[in-house]
Amino acid sequence: MNEDVFNTSVRKFLKQVGVTSQREIEKAVRDAVASGRLKGSEKLPAKMVLTVGGVDLTFTVDGDLELA
């Protein structure tokens, strides 16, 4: 295994996940506030599940998104 290639690949994947996820979360929350479904002061539970095939990895991160 080439550690440099692997590390670069993992970083590229995580950057894509991070940027895309942030964009989708922001859009969903803004739409919910605009439509009145959220007040804009909530704390929203969030969960991210990462799976990697071939190594039987499932990793979950739980947290909260505070709006105010």
C-alpha positions as semicolon CSV with decimal commas, in nm:
position;residue;x (nm);y (nm);z (nm)
1;M;0,000;0,000;0,000
2;N;0,125;0,347;-0,085
3;E;0,067;0,555;0,230
4;D;0,088;0,887;0,044
5;V;-0,170;0,786;-0,216
6;F;-0,398;0,645;0,053
7;N;-0,366;0,953;0,276
8;T;-0,435;1,188;-0,016
9;S;-0,739;0,982;-0,118
10;V;-0,882;0,985;0,236
11;R;-0,828;1,361;0,270
12;K;-0,991;1,428;-0,068
13;F;-1,292;1,217;0,027
14;L;-1,331;1,383;0,368
15;K;-1,300;1,730;0,214
16;Q;-1,578;1,644;-0,032
17;V;-1,794;1,507;0,251
18;G;-1,732;1,813;0,467
19;V;-1,800;2,077;0,203
20;T;-2,104;1,901;0,058
21;S;-2,251;1,819;0,399
22;Q;-2,213;2,175;0,523
23;R;-2,383;2,311;0,211
24;E;-2,676;2,070;0,243
25;I;-2,722;2,134;0,615
26;E;-2,717;2,511;0,568
27;K;-2,969;2,495;0,285
28;A;-3,206;2,266;0,476
29;V;-3,195;2,482;0,789
30;R;-3,239;2,809;0,598
31;D;-3,537;2,662;0,410
32;A;-3,691;2,537;0,736
33;V;-3,651;2,879;0,901
34;A;-3,791;3,057;0,595
35;S;-4,095;2,829;0,585
36;G;-4,160;2,864;0,958
37;R;-4,084;2,501;1,047
38;L;-3,798;2,627;1,265
39;K;-3,778;2,943;1,472
40;G;-3,403;2,983;1,430
41;S;-3,312;2,932;1,795
42;E;-3,326;2,553;1,816
43;K;-3,056;2,299;1,886
44;L;-3,087;2,026;1,622
45;P;-2,962;1,671;1,679
46;A;-2,731;1,554;1,402
47;K;-2,580;1,219;1,311
48;M;-2,322;1,124;1,050
49;V;-2,267;0,759;0,963
50;L;-1,954;0,662;0,772
51;T;-1,926;0,321;0,615
52;V;-1,629;0,181;0,425
53;G;-1,676;-0,137;0,227
54;G;-1,412;-0,404;0,223
55;V;-1,306;-0,343;0,584
56;D;-1,643;-0,363;0,758
57;L;-1,613;-0,014;0,904
58;T;-1,918;0,168;1,033
59;F;-1,846;0,480;1,236
60;T;-2,111;0,712;1,381
61;V;-2,069;1,067;1,503
62;D;-2,352;1,224;1,702
63;G;-2,377;1,592;1,787
64;D;-2,595;1,899;1,796
65;L;-2,623;2,195;1,561
66;E;-2,702;2,514;1,751
67;L;-2,885;2,782;1,555
68;A;-2,849;3,065;1,806
